[in-house]
């Protein structure tokens, strides 16, 4: 039976979290960028010249070759129009606090009965 991984615990996720470390150590360390566009351009170059052309340790294949062989045919075209927007609900008025309810029996408050029992 599958088990859920604990949130915020990278050590329990193994191969799912490993690419994050690879990207951090191989791409981000020692790199600076002037803007988001510059960083995106650097990332595209890194993907094309480093990440997708090295031999994978487990499969022994280049990721770009494996993608072309196994994955590209399974991709579907993007949607012609954007997805339906999710509407935000209007905030509801908070309920007004009511004074504690008082219970009266035959028009007498319950405190009278409590006093009578003593």
C-alpha positions as CSV (number, residue, x, y, z in Angstrom):
1,X,0.0,0.0,0.0
2,X,1.5,3.4,-0.9
3,X,2.4,5.7,1.9
4,X,2.4,9.5,1.8
5,X,5.7,11.3,2.3
6,X,6.0,13.6,5.3
7,X,5.8,17.3,4.3
8,X,9.1,19.3,4.5
9,X,11.1,16.1,4.9
10,X,13.3,15.9,1.8
11,X,15.1,12.7,3.1
12,X,11.8,10.7,2.9
13,X,11.3,11.6,-0.8
14,X,14.5,10.3,-2.4
15,X,14.4,10.6,-6.2
16,X,11.7,13.2,-6.2
17,X,13.8,15.8,-4.2
18,X,17.2,14.9,-5.8
19,X,16.8,17.1,-8.9
20,X,16.3,20.1,-6.6
21,X,19.8,19.5,-5.2
22,X,21.3,19.0,-8.7
23,X,19.8,22.2,-10.0
24,X,21.0,24.1,-6.9
25,X,24.5,22.8,-7.0
26,X,25.0,22.7,-10.8
27,X,23.1,25.8,-11.9
28,X,22.5,28.3,-9.1
29,X,25.7,28.2,-7.1
30,X,28.2,31.0,-8.2
31,X,25.7,32.5,-10.7
32,X,24.3,36.0,-10.7
33,X,21.7,37.6,-12.9
34,X,20.6,41.1,-13.7
35,X,16.9,40.3,-14.1
36,X,14.4,37.5,-14.4
37,X,14.8,37.5,-18.2
38,X,18.6,37.1,-17.8
39,X,18.1,34.2,-15.4
40,X,15.7,32.5,-17.7
41,X,18.1,32.8,-20.6
42,X,20.9,31.4,-18.5
43,X,18.7,28.5,-17.4
44,X,17.7,27.7,-21.0
45,X,21.4,27.6,-22.0
46,X,22.3,25.4,-19.0
47,X,19.5,23.0,-19.9
48,X,20.6,22.8,-23.5
49,X,24.3,22.5,-22.9
50,X,24.7,20.9,-19.5
51,X,21.6,19.3,-17.9
52,X,20.0,17.6,-20.9
53,X,23.2,16.3,-22.5
54,X,25.0,14.7,-19.6
55,X,24.7,10.9,-19.2
56,X,22.2,10.0,-16.5
57,X,23.8,7.8,-13.8
58,X,20.9,5.3,-13.6
59,X,19.8,5.0,-17.2
60,X,23.1,5.7,-18.9
61,X,21.2,7.8,-21.4
62,X,21.1,11.5,-22.1
63,X,17.8,13.0,-20.9
64,X,17.3,14.8,-24.2
65,X,17.5,11.5,-26.1
66,X,15.2,9.7,-23.7
67,X,12.6,12.5,-23.8
68,X,12.5,12.4,-27.6
69,X,12.2,8.6,-27.7
70,X,9.7,8.0,-24.8
71,X,8.0,11.2,-23.8
72,X,7.4,13.6,-26.7
73,X,4.7,11.4,-28.3
74,X,2.7,11.3,-25.1
75,X,2.5,15.1,-24.8
76,X,-0.8,16.8,-25.7
77,X,-1.1,20.3,-27.2
78,X,-1.8,23.1,-24.9
79,X,-5.4,24.3,-24.4
80,X,-6.6,26.7,-27.0
81,X,-8.0,29.1,-24.3
82,X,-6.9,29.6,-20.8
83,X,-8.5,27.5,-18.1
84,X,-11.7,28.7,-16.5
85,X,-10.9,31.1,-13.8
86,X,-11.7,30.1,-10.3
87,X,-13.9,32.7,-8.7
88,X,-13.2,34.0,-5.3
89,X,-16.1,33.8,-2.8
90,X,-17.2,37.0,-1.2
91,X,-16.2,37.3,2.4
92,X,-19.2,36.6,4.5
93,X,-20.2,39.0,7.2
94,X,-19.0,37.7,10.5
95,X,-21.7,36.6,12.8
96,X,-22.5,39.2,15.4
97,X,-21.8,38.1,18.9
98,X,-25.0,37.6,20.8
99,X,-25.3,38.1,24.5
100,X,-25.4,34.8,26.4
101,X,-28.9,33.4,26.3
102,X,-30.9,33.4,29.5
103,X,-33.4,30.8,30.2
104,X,-36.5,31.6,32.3
105,X,-39.0,29.1,33.6
106,X,-42.4,30.5,34.3
107,X,-40.9,33.9,34.0
108,X,-38.3,33.2,36.7
109,X,-34.6,33.0,36.0
110,X,-32.9,29.6,36.6
111,X,-30.6,31.2,39.3
112,X,-33.6,31.2,41.6
113,X,-33.9,27.4,41.4
114,X,-30.1,27.0,42.0
115,X,-30.4,29.1,45.1
116,X,-33.4,27.1,46.2
117,X,-31.5,23.8,46.0
118,X,-28.9,25.0,48.4
